[in-house]
Amino acid sequence: MFNFRLILLASLLLTSVVHGTTLPSLIKSTCSTTLYPQLCHSTFSTTPISTTSTKKDLIQITINKAKHTIQTNLQTINHLLPTDATLTKRTKLALHDCLELGSETIRRIDTVIDDLKAYPNKKPIRQHANDLITLMSTTITNKETCLDGLSHETPSWLLRKLVIKKQDKGGKMCSNVLAMIKSMTDKDMVDQEDVNIKMFKDDENIVMWPEWLSAGDRKLLQSGTETVNVTVAADGSGDYTTVAAAVEAAPKKSGTRYVIKIKAGVYRENVNIPSSKTNLMFIGDGRSNTIITANESVAAGNTTFKSATVAAVGNGFLARDITFQNSAGPSGHQAVALRVGSDFSAFYRCGMLAYQDTLYVHSNRQFYYECMVAGTVDFIFGNAAVVFQDCDIQARRPDPNQKNMVTAQGRTDPNQNTGIVIQKCRISATSDLQPVQADFPTYLGRPWKEYSRTVVMQSSISDVIDPAGWYPWNGDFALDTLYYREYQNTGPGADTSKRVTWKGWGVITSTAEAESFTPGSFIEGGSWLQSTGFPFSLDL
């Protein structure tokens, strides 16, 4: 008996060393950086942790538990869909969106798990860190999109208990992972200078190419010409008569550019570029000649997420000289022309035409150059890290009693690297709005989510924009936590003397602050924008 007590006492003492000194301090310091520290601590309470654990080890434990929580929720949804008779048609559609988004989140998490193993030796620290932060930012956006879809219906008790609660927990765990990664990488970037990034910024002739581009593809893109893989023509003169058929036939997980030429014509169809279709490129015959159009909308019973005429999710998607349209009209409510969740996606000389919710910049890193975006309510919205450069952004005539909002940015977590940047663009009214614009106030944006972030800089703003500039979402929601900035804009609508006086709004006075929102900094545009062959400007 005495020996047993000694053994038990020794075990308790060892446990106190493991969990009472070194590890608790590591766990405490790690959890202190998160938005949900109590959840962070509970994540480690049932997990054996070695005394030699590092912050990266704790991140790996948390992300694996987050993955398990999300997978369990997906299983619950798959079980509920055919068995819960109380679910409405609209709720079922929203749950299908949750399944798609959840599956995409698992893929992103798996990439983070693999990338964490190599961190910080796989590639330059700044690039590696931004990749990890982008991936985790997207997992949180996916959770929010799922919950947004379900919020339009009154959920059953079972749905709230089994799905929404777990969905929220999984998102909070992803938020904790994001905070941990940002804390770790911020310190590493201070400790170690990233020579490759400085070399690129100092010498415009140095080009860093993404690993997935072959030597032949690099030459192809640098020359400004393209080799077409297949042609779509409505008149039957090509390989396919529909764009969807060409996408379906495209190779999966392509490591090289796959070009789909879309001849002049109006293509009435919905097109989905799933995550398995990487490095696709659409080339039209000009945005006034090649048009993909459909009319799905929330008013017609669909979800905002699924209303998109074209949805691009596969990484590396490019489009040039083409228009994406949703023709549901202003009474269709949310009706998306183009939804983009493709990382490293870029659009050149494209058009996005609809009314409410025209362009859904859903997630990941995106770039738009010499494009035209037209709409009414929240017509550029989402939670990507996105830059618009040299674009025409035009408010249209909405339904009676409606106001126009150019942007509705959806950042929910201050650690997300997301936001909408409008640089060197022209913000104005379409010809149908101009004669009556006094009857339909138009604003630069409103805060869709708590940490909404939008920057308008070096742009020409017409008198279509109300002197207040920005509009609240609901009362004082997010007015202190949003980040809205203006910098060196011109035109009658650029006068900031009568702007809102919110704590979160301001005029940028520092060049360094403005530089942080240029493509070279905000979307790490140095390497991948070079690979597109599209024109761009990295700085101010």
Secondary structure as a PSIPRED ss2 file (coil, helix, strand):
# PSIPRED VFORMAT (PSIPRED V4.0)

   1 M C   1.000  0.000  0.000
   2 F H   0.000  1.000  0.000
   3 N H   0.000  1.000  0.000
   4 F H   0.000  1.000  0.000
   5 R H   0.000  1.000  0.000
   6 L H   0.000  1.000  0.000
   7 I H   0.000  1.000  0.000
   8 L H   0.000  1.000  0.000
   9 L H   0.000  1.000  0.000
  10 A H   0.000  1.000  0.000
  11 S H   0.000  1.000  0.000
  12 L H   0.000  1.000  0.000
  13 L H   0.000  1.000  0.000
  14 L H   0.000  1.000  0.000
  15 T H   0.000  1.000  0.000
  16 S H   0.000  1.000  0.000
  17 V H   0.000  1.000  0.000
  18 V H   0.000  1.000  0.000
  19 H H   0.000  1.000  0.000
  20 G H   0.000  1.000  0.000
  21 T H   0.000  1.000  0.000
  22 T H   0.000  1.000  0.000
  23 L H   0.000  1.000  0.000
  24 P H   0.000  1.000  0.000
  25 S H   0.000  1.000  0.000
  26 L H   0.000  1.000  0.000
  27 I H   0.000  1.000  0.000
  28 K H   0.000  1.000  0.000
  29 S H   0.000  1.000  0.000
  30 T H   0.000  1.000  0.000
  31 C H   0.000  1.000  0.000
  32 S C   1.000  0.000  0.000
  33 T C   1.000  0.000  0.000
  34 T C   1.000  0.000  0.000
  35 L C   1.000  0.000  0.000
  36 Y C   1.000  0.000  0.000
  37 P H   0.000  1.000  0.000
  38 Q H   0.000  1.000  0.000
  39 L H   0.000  1.000  0.000
  40 C H   0.000  1.000  0.000
  41 H H   0.000  1.000  0.000
  42 S H   0.000  1.000  0.000
  43 T H   0.000  1.000  0.000
  44 F H   0.000  1.000  0.000
  45 S H   0.000  1.000  0.000
  46 T C   1.000  0.000  0.000
  47 T C   1.000  0.000  0.000
  48 P C   1.000  0.000  0.000
  49 I C   1.000  0.000  0.000
  50 S C   1.000  0.000  0.000
  51 T C   1.000  0.000  0.000
  52 T C   1.000  0.000  0.000
  53 S C   1.000  0.000  0.000
  54 T C   1.000  0.000  0.000
  55 K H   0.000  1.000  0.000
  56 K H   0.000  1.000  0.000
  57 D H   0.000  1.000  0.000
  58 L H   0.000  1.000  0.000
  59 I H   0.000  1.000  0.000
  60 Q H   0.000  1.000  0.000
  61 I H   0.000  1.000  0.000
  62 T H   0.000  1.000  0.000
  63 I H   0.000  1.000  0.000
  64 N H   0.000  1.000  0.000
  65 K H   0.000  1.000  0.000
  66 A H   0.000  1.000  0.000
  67 K H   0.000  1.000  0.000
  68 H H   0.000  1.000  0.000
  69 T H   0.000  1.000  0.000
  70 I H   0.000  1.000  0.000
  71 Q H   0.000  1.000  0.000
  72 T H   0.000  1.000  0.000
  73 N H   0.000  1.000  0.000
  74 L H   0.000  1.000  0.000
  75 Q H   0.000  1.000  0.000
  76 T H   0.000  1.000  0.000
  77 I H   0.000  1.000  0.000
  78 N H   0.000  1.000  0.000
  79 H H   0.000  1.000  0.000
  80 L H   0.000  1.000  0.000
  81 L H   0.000  1.000  0.000
  82 P H   0.000  1.000  0.000
  83 T H   0.000  1.000  0.000
  84 D C   1.000  0.000  0.000
  85 A C   1.000  0.000  0.000
  86 T C   1.000  0.000  0.000
  87 L C   1.000  0.000  0.000
  88 T C   1.000  0.000  0.000
  89 K H   0.000  1.000  0.000
  90 R H   0.000  1.000  0.000
  91 T H   0.000  1.000  0.000
  92 K H   0.000  1.000  0.000
  93 L H   0.000  1.000  0.000
  94 A H   0.000  1.000  0.000
  95 L H   0.000  1.000  0.000
  96 H H   0.000  1.000  0.000
  97 D H   0.000  1.000  0.000
  98 C H   0.000  1.000  0.000
  99 L H   0.000  1.000  0.000
 100 E H   0.000  1.000  0.000
 101 L H   0.000  1.000  0.000
 102 G H   0.000  1.000  0.000
 103 S H   0.000  1.000  0.000
 104 E H   0.000  1.000  0.000
 105 T H   0.000  1.000  0.000
 106 I H   0.000  1.000  0.000
 107 R H   0.000  1.000  0.000
 108 R H   0.000  1.000  0.000
 109 I H   0.000  1.000  0.000
 110 D H   0.000  1.000  0.000
 111 T H   0.000  1.000  0.000
 112 V H   0.000  1.000  0.000
 113 I H   0.000  1.000  0.000
 114 D H   0.000  1.000  0.000
 115 D H   0.000  1.000  0.000
 116 L H   0.000  1.000  0.000
 117 K H   0.000  1.000  0.000
 118 A H   0.000  1.000  0.000
 119 Y C   1.000  0.000  0.000
 120 P C   1.000  0.000  0.000
 121 N C   1.000  0.000  0.000
 122 K C   1.000  0.000  0.000
 123 K C   1.000  0.000  0.000
 124 P C   1.000  0.000  0.000
 125 I H   0.000  1.000  0.000
 126 R H   0.000  1.000  0.000
 127 Q H   0.000  1.000  0.000
 128 H H   0.000  1.000  0.000
 129 A H   0.000  1.000  0.000
 130 N H   0.000  1.000  0.000
 131 D H   0.000  1.000  0.000
 132 L H   0.000  1.000  0.000
 133 I H   0.000  1.000  0.000
 134 T H   0.000  1.000  0.000
 135 L H   0.000  1.000  0.000
 136 M H   0.000  1.000  0.000
 137 S H   0.000  1.000  0.000
 138 T H   0.000  1.000  0.000
 139 T H   0.000  1.000  0.000
 140 I H   0.000  1.000  0.000
 141 T H   0.000  1.000  0.000
 142 N H   0.000  1.000  0.000
 143 K H   0.000  1.000  0.000
 144 E H   0.000  1.000  0.000
 145 T H   0.000  1.000  0.000
 146 C H   0.000  1.000  0.000
 147 L H   0.000  1.000  0.000
 148 D H   0.000  1.000  0.000
 149 G H   0.000  1.000  0.000
 150 L H   0.000  1.000  0.000
 151 S H   0.000  1.000  0.000
 152 H C   1.000  0.000  0.000
 153 E C   1.000  0.000  0.000
 154 T C   1.000  0.000  0.000
 155 P C   1.000  0.000  0.000
 156 S C   1.000  0.000  0.000
 157 W H   0.000  1.000  0.000
 158 L H   0.000  1.000  0.000
 159 L H   0.000  1.000  0.000
 160 R H   0.000  1.000  0.000
 161 K H   0.000  1.000  0.000
 162 L H   0.000  1.000  0.000
 163 V H   0.000  1.000  0.000
 164 I H   0.000  1.000  0.000
 165 K H   0.000  1.000  0.000
 166 K H   0.000  1.000  0.000
 167 Q H   0.000  1.000  0.000
 168 D H   0.000  1.000  0.000
 169 K H   0.000  1.000  0.000
 170 G H   0.000  1.000  0.000
 171 G H   0.000  1.000  0.000
 172 K H   0.000  1.000  0.000
 173 M H   0.000  1.000  0.000
 174 C H   0.000  1.000  0.000
 175 S H   0.000  1.000  0.000
 176 N H   0.000  1.000  0.000
 177 V H   0.000  1.000  0.000
 178 L H   0.000  1.000  0.000
 179 A H   0.000  1.000  0.000
 180 M H   0.000  1.000  0.000
 181 I H   0.000  1.000  0.000
 182 K H   0.000  1.000  0.000
 183 S H   0.000  1.000  0.000
 184 M H   0.000  1.000  0.000
 185 T H   0.000  1.000  0.000
 186 D H   0.000  1.000  0.000
 187 K H   0.000  1.000  0.000
 188 D H   0.000  1.000  0.000
 189 M H   0.000  1.000  0.000
 190 V H   0.000  1.000  0.000
 191 D H   0.000  1.000  0.000
 192 Q C   1.000  0.000  0.000
 193 E C   1.000  0.000  0.000
 194 D C   1.000  0.000  0.000
 195 V H   0.000  1.000  0.000
 196 N H   0.000  1.000  0.000
 197 I H   0.000  1.000  0.000
 198 K H   0.000  1.000  0.000
 199 M H   0.000  1.000  0.000
 200 F H   0.000  1.000  0.000
 201 K H   0.000  1.000  0.000
 202 D H   0.000  1.000  0.000
 203 D C   1.000  0.000  0.000
 204 E C   1.000  0.000  0.000
 205 N C   1.000  0.000  0.000
 206 I C   1.000  0.000  0.000
 207 V C   1.000  0.000  0.000
 208 M C   1.000  0.000  0.000
 209 W C   1.000  0.000  0.000
 210 P C   1.000  0.000  0.000
 211 E C   1.000  0.000  0.000
 212 W C   1.000  0.000  0.000
 213 L C   1.000  0.000  0.000
 214 S C   1.000  0.000  0.000
 215 A H   0.000  1.000  0.000
 216 G H   0.000  1.000  0.000
 217 D H   0.000  1.000  0.000
 218 R H   0.000  1.000  0.000
 219 K H   0.000  1.000  0.000
 220 L H   0.000  1.000  0.000
 221 L H   0.000  1.000  0.000
 222 Q H   0.000  1.000  0.000
 223 S H   0.000  1.000  0.000
 224 G C   1.000  0.000  0.000
 225 T C   1.000  0.000  0.000
 226 E C   1.000  0.000  0.000
 227 T C   1.000  0.000  0.000
 228 V C   1.000  0.000  0.000
 229 N C   1.000  0.000  0.000
 230 V E   0.000  0.000  1.000
 231 T E   0.000  0.000  1.000
 232 V E   0.000  0.000  1.000
 233 A C   1.000  0.000  0.000
 234 A C   1.000  0.000  0.000
 235 D C   1.000  0.000  0.000
 236 G C   1.000  0.000  0.000
 237 S C   1.000  0.000  0.000
 238 G C   1.000  0.000  0.000
 239 D C   1.000  0.000  0.000
 240 Y E   0.000  0.000  1.000
 241 T C   1.000  0.000  0.000
 242 T C   1.000  0.000  0.000
 243 V H   0.000  1.000  0.000
 244 A H   0.000  1.000  0.000
 245 A H   0.000  1.000  0.000
 246 A H   0.000  1.000  0.000
 247 V H   0.000  1.000  0.000
 248 E H   0.000  1.000  0.000
 249 A H   0.000  1.000  0.000
 250 A C   1.000  0.000  0.000
 251 P C   1.000  0.000  0.000
 252 K C   1.000  0.000  0.000
 253 K C   1.000  0.000  0.000
 254 S C   1.000  0.000  0.000
 255 G C   1.000  0.000  0.000
 256 T C   1.000  0.000  0.000
 257 R C   1.000  0.000  0.000
 258 Y E   0.000  0.000  1.000
 259 V E   0.000  0.000  1.000
 260 I E   0.000  0.000  1.000
 261 K E   0.000  0.000  1.000
 262 I E   0.000  0.000  1.000
 263 K C   1.000  0.000  0.000
 264 A C   1.000  0.000  0.000
 265 G E   0.000  0.000  1.000
 266 V E   0.000  0.000  1.000
 267 Y E   0.000  0.000  1.000
 268 R E   0.000  0.000  1.000
 269 E C   1.000  0.000  0.000
 270 N C   1.000  0.000  0.000
 271 V E   0.000  0.000  1.000
 272 N E   0.000  0.000  1.000
 273 I E   0.000  0.000  1.000
 274 P C   1.000  0.000  0.000
 275 S C   1.000  0.000  0.000
 276 S C   1.000  0.000  0.000
 277 K C   1.000  0.000  0.000
 278 T C   1.000  0.000  0.000
 279 N C   1.000  0.000  0.000
 280 L E   0.000  0.000  1.000
 281 M E   0.000  0.000  1.000
 282 F E   0.000  0.000  1.000
 283 I E   0.000  0.000  1.000
 284 G C   1.000  0.000  0.000
 285 D C   1.000  0.000  0.000
 286 G C   1.000  0.000  0.000
 287 R C   1.000  0.000  0.000
 288 S C   1.000  0.000  0.000
 289 N C   1.000  0.000  0.000
 290 T E   0.000  0.000  1.000
 291 I E   0.000  0.000  1.000
 292 I E   0.000  0.000  1.000
 293 T E   0.000  0.000  1.000
 294 A E   0.000  0.000  1.000
 295 N C   1.000  0.000  0.000
 296 E C   1.000  0.000  0.000
 297 S C   1.000  0.000  0.000
 298 V C   1.000  0.000  0.000
 299 A C   1.000  0.000  0.000
 300 A C   1.000  0.000  0.000
 301 G C   1.000  0.000  0.000
 302 N C   1.000  0.000  0.000
 303 T C   1.000  0.000  0.000
 304 T C   1.000  0.000  0.000
 305 F H   0.000  1.000  0.000
 306 K H   0.000  1.000  0.000
 307 S H   0.000  1.000  0.000
 308 A C   1.000  0.000  0.000
 309 T C   1.000  0.000  0.000
 310 V E   0.000  0.000  1.000
 311 A E   0.000  0.000  1.000
 312 A E   0.000  0.000  1.000
 313 V C   1.000  0.000  0.000
 314 G C   1.000  0.000  0.000
 315 N C   1.000  0.000  0.000
 316 G C   1.000  0.000  0.000
 317 F C   1.000  0.000  0.000
 318 L E   0.000  0.000  1.000
 319 A E   0.000  0.000  1.000
 320 R E   0.000  0.000  1.000
 321 D C   1.000  0.000  0.000
 322 I C   1.000  0.000  0.000
 323 T E   0.000  0.000  1.000
 324 F E   0.000  0.000  1.000
 325 Q E   0.000  0.000  1.000
 326 N E   0.000  0.000  1.000
 327 S C   1.000  0.000  0.000
 328 A C   1.000  0.000  0.000
 329 G C   1.000  0.000  0.000
 330 P H   0.000  1.000  0.000
 331 S H   0.000  1.000  0.000
 332 G H   0.000  1.000  0.000
 333 H C   1.000  0.000  0.000
 334 Q C   1.000  0.000  0.000
 335 A C   1.000  0.000  0.000
 336 V C   1.000  0.000  0.000
 337 A C   1.000  0.000  0.000
 338 L E   0.000  0.000  1.000
 339 R E   0.000  0.000  1.000
 340 V E   0.000  0.000  1.000
 341 G C   1.000  0.000  0.000
 342 S C   1.000  0.000  0.000
 343 D C   1.000  0.000  0.000
 344 F C   1.000  0.000  0.000
 345 S E   0.000  0.000  1.000
 346 A E   0.000  0.000  1.000
 347 F E   0.000  0.000  1.000
 348 Y E   0.000  0.000  1.000
 349 R C   1.000  0.000  0.000
 350 C C   1.000  0.000  0.000
 351 G E   0.000  0.000  1.000
 352 M E   0.000  0.000  1.000
 353 L E   0.000  0.000  1.000
 354 A C   1.000  0.000  0.000
 355 Y C   1.000  0.000  0.000
 356 Q C   1.000  0.000  0.000
 357 D C   1.000  0.000  0.000
 358 T C   1.000  0.000  0.000
 359 L E   0.000  0.000  1.000
 360 Y E   0.000  0.000  1.000
 361 V E   0.000  0.000  1.000
 362 H C   1.000  0.000  0.000
 363 S C   1.000  0.000  0.000
 364 N C   1.000  0.000  0.000
 365 R E   0.000  0.000  1.000
 366 Q E   0.000  0.000  1.000
 367 F E   0.000  0.000  1.000
 368 Y E   0.000  0.000  1.000
 369 Y E   0.000  0.000  1.000
 370 E C   1.000  0.000  0.000
 371 C C   1.000  0.000  0.000
 372 M E   0.000  0.000  1.000
 373 V E   0.000  0.000  1.000
 374 A E   0.000  0.000  1.000
 375 G E   0.000  0.000  1.000
 376 T C   1.000  0.000  0.000
 377 V C   1.000  0.000  0.000
 378 D C   1.000  0.000  0.000
 379 F C   1.000  0.000  0.000
 380 I E   0.000  0.000  1.000
 381 F E   0.000  0.000  1.000
 382 G E   0.000  0.000  1.000
 383 N C   1.000  0.000  0.000
 384 A C   1.000  0.000  0.000
 385 A E   0.000  0.000  1.000
 386 V E   0.000  0.000  1.000
 387 V E   0.000  0.000  1.000
 388 F E   0.000  0.000  1.000
 389 Q E   0.000  0.000  1.000
 390 D C   1.000  0.000  0.000
 391 C C   1.000  0.000  0.000
 392 D E   0.000  0.000  1.000
 393 I E   0.000  0.000  1.000
 394 Q E   0.000  0.000  1.000
 395 A E   0.000  0.000  1.000
 396 R C   1.000  0.000  0.000
 397 R C   1.000  0.000  0.000
 398 P C   1.000  0.000  0.000
 399 D C   1.000  0.000  0.000
 400 P C   1.000  0.000  0.000
 401 N C   1.000  0.000  0.000
 402 Q C   1.000  0.000  0.000
 403 K C   1.000  0.000  0.000
 404 N E   0.000  0.000  1.000
 405 M E   0.000  0.000  1.000
 406 V E   0.000  0.000  1.000
 407 T E   0.000  0.000  1.000
 408 A E   0.000  0.000  1.000
 409 Q E   0.000  0.000  1.000
 410 G C   1.000  0.000  0.000
 411 R C   1.000  0.000  0.000
 412 T C   1.000  0.000  0.000
 413 D C   1.000  0.000  0.000
 414 P C   1.000  0.000  0.000
 415 N C   1.000  0.000  0.000
 416 Q C   1.000  0.000  0.000
 417 N C   1.000  0.000  0.000
 418 T C   1.000  0.000  0.000
 419 G E   0.000  0.000  1.000
 420 I E   0.000  0.000  1.000
 421 V E   0.000  0.000  1.000
 422 I E   0.000  0.000  1.000
 423 Q E   0.000  0.000  1.000
 424 K C   1.000  0.000  0.000
 425 C C   1.000  0.000  0.000
 426 R E   0.000  0.000  1.000
 427 I E   0.000  0.000  1.000
 428 S E   0.000  0.000  1.000
 429 A E   0.000  0.000  1.000
 430 T C   1.000  0.000  0.000
 431 S C   1.000  0.000  0.000
 432 D C   1.000  0.000  0.000
 433 L C   1.000  0.000  0.000
 434 Q H   0.000  1.000  0.000
 435 P H   0.000  1.000  0.000
 436 V H   0.000  1.000  0.000
 437 Q H   0.000  1.000  0.000
 438 A H   0.000  1.000  0.000
 439 D H   0.000  1.000  0.000
 440 F C   1.000  0.000  0.000
 441 P C   1.000  0.000  0.000
 442 T E   0.000  0.000  1.000
 443 Y E   0.000  0.000  1.000
 444 L E   0.000  0.000  1.000
 445 G E   0.000  0.000  1.000
 446 R C   1.000  0.000  0.000
 447 P C   1.000  0.000  0.000
 448 W C   1.000  0.000  0.000
 449 K C   1.000  0.000  0.000
 450 E C   1.000  0.000  0.000
 451 Y C   1.000  0.000  0.000
 452 S C   1.000  0.000  0.000
 453 R E   0.000  0.000  1.000
 454 T E   0.000  0.000  1.000
 455 V E   0.000  0.000  1.000
 456 V E   0.000  0.000  1.000
 457 M E   0.000  0.000  1.000
 458 Q C   1.000  0.000  0.000
 459 S C   1.000  0.000  0.000
 460 S E   0.000  0.000  1.000
 461 I E   0.000  0.000  1.000
 462 S C   1.000  0.000  0.000
 463 D C   1.000  0.000  0.000
 464 V C   1.000  0.000  0.000
 465 I E   0.000  0.000  1.000
 466 D C   1.000  0.000  0.000
 467 P C   1.000  0.000  0.000
 468 A C   1.000  0.000  0.000
 469 G C   1.000  0.000  0.000
 470 W E   0.000  0.000  1.000
 471 Y C   1.000  0.000  0.000
 472 P C   1.000  0.000  0.000
 473 W C   1.000  0.000  0.000
 474 N C   1.000  0.000  0.000
 475 G C   1.000  0.000  0.000
 476 D C   1.000  0.000  0.000
 477 F C   1.000  0.000  0.000
 478 A C   1.000  0.000  0.000
 479 L C   1.000  0.000  0.000
 480 D C   1.000  0.000  0.000
 481 T C   1.000  0.000  0.000
 482 L C   1.000  0.000  0.000
 483 Y E   0.000  0.000  1.000
 484 Y E   0.000  0.000  1.000
 485 R E   0.000  0.000  1.000
 486 E E   0.000  0.000  1.000
 487 Y E   0.000  0.000  1.000
 488 Q C   1.000  0.000  0.000
 489 N C   1.000  0.000  0.000
 490 T E   0.000  0.000  1.000
 491 G C   1.000  0.000  0.000
 492 P H   0.000  1.000  0.000
 493 G H   0.000  1.000  0.000
 494 A H   0.000  1.000  0.000
 495 D C   1.000  0.000  0.000
 496 T C   1.000  0.000  0.000
 497 S C   1.000  0.000  0.000
 498 K C   1.000  0.000  0.000
 499 R C   1.000  0.000  0.000
 500 V C   1.000  0.000  0.000
 501 T C   1.000  0.000  0.000
 502 W C   1.000  0.000  0.000
 503 K C   1.000  0.000  0.000
 504 G C   1.000  0.000  0.000
 505 W E   0.000  0.000  1.000
 506 G E   0.000  0.000  1.000
 507 V E   0.000  0.000  1.000
 508 I C   1.000  0.000  0.000
 509 T C   1.000  0.000  0.000
 510 S C   1.000  0.000  0.000
 511 T H   0.000  1.000  0.000
 512 A H   0.000  1.000  0.000
 513 E H   0.000  1.000  0.000
 514 A H   0.000  1.000  0.000
 515 E H   0.000  1.000  0.000
 516 S C   1.000  0.000  0.000
 517 F C   1.000  0.000  0.000
 518 T C   1.000  0.000  0.000
 519 P H   0.000  1.000  0.000
 520 G H   0.000  1.000  0.000
 521 S H   0.000  1.000  0.000
 522 F H   0.000  1.000  0.000
 523 I C   1.000  0.000  0.000
 524 E C   1.000  0.000  0.000
 525 G H   0.000  1.000  0.000
 526 G H   0.000  1.000  0.000
 527 S H   0.000  1.000  0.000
 528 W H   0.000  1.000  0.000
 529 L H   0.000  1.000  0.000
 530 Q H   0.000  1.000  0.000
 531 S H   0.000  1.000  0.000
 532 T H   0.000  1.000  0.000
 533 G C   1.000  0.000  0.000
 534 F C   1.000  0.000  0.000
 535 P C   1.000  0.000  0.000
 536 F C   1.000  0.000  0.000
 537 S C   1.000  0.000  0.000
 538 L C   1.000  0.000  0.000
 539 D C   1.000  0.000  0.000
 540 L C   1.000  0.000  0.000
